[in-house]
Amino acid sequence: MRPLLRPPPSVVGLSFVVVAGLSLGLYLGLTRLSGFMGFPLERPETGRVYPEFFHLFPAFGAYLYAAMGVRGALATPAVFGVLGTLAVYFALRRLFGLGPALLGGLLLGGNAVQVWFARYPVSETVSQFLFFLALPFIGWFERPRPLPDSIATAVLPAGAAPAAAKGGAH
């Protein structure tokens, strides 16, 4: 669903900058980038860590470690906290419009639970990011389509459906 009143693009861009800036400031201002809480050791002698959450979270921690060192790896929860807040903002903007999305994003960005999970290295922020990122795409897939496109999508293999809908499949 699209909102009935569409704000000018400058307001949309400004609201994105405000939500992203405030969220990033809150998370990085309240996050201590020292310590390794949340990473249980299998054997302290070897330093081997066993995972307790999605593999995507430690993988991004490794990417940030390779790019920025230890500070990058320790910033992984804060990065996903900001991405999760922005995903909620965009999902709300798609469903309800700019005003409620901006209010929801600001309230979520200042919420103590959101800030806590953006400080603690667990995969809840990754789950929040992926879930709320999927909502606008689900809405996009559920939009009404003409009957021939629906039949082509249902009958043809996934790769051929878009080409057949445009008349490009042979």
JOFEN-V351234 format. One record per backbone hydrogen bond with DSSP energy under -0.5 kcal/mol. CO is the residue of the C=O (numbers start at 0). NH is the residue of the N-H. If there is no record, write none. Layout:
BEGIN
co: [CO:CO]
nh: [NH:NH]
END
This chain:
BEGIN
co: [3:4:7:7:8:9:10:11:12:13:14:15:16:17:18:19:20:21:22:23:24:25:26:29:30:35:37:39:42:42:42:47:47:53:54:55:56:57:58:59:60:61:62:63:64:68:69:70:72:74:75:76:77:78:79:80:81:82:83:84:85:86:87:88:89:90:91:91:92:96:97:98:99:100:101:102:103:104:105:107:110:111:112:113:114:115:115:119:121:122:123:124:125:126:127:128:129:130:131:132:133:134:135:136:137:139:145:146:147:148:149:150:151:156:156:157:159:160:161:162:162:163]
nh: [5:6:10:11:12:13:14:15:16:17:18:19:20:21:22:23:24:25:26:27:28:29:30:31:32:38:39:49:45:46:47:41:42:57:58:59:60:61:62:63:64:65:66:67:68:72:73:74:75:78:79:80:81:82:83:84:85:86:87:88:89:90:91:92:93:94:95:96:96:100:101:102:103:104:105:106:107:108:109:110:114:115:116:117:118:118:119:121:124:126:127:128:129:130:131:132:133:134:135:136:137:138:139:140:141:142:149:150:151:152:153:154:155:159:160:161:163:164:165:167:168:166]
END
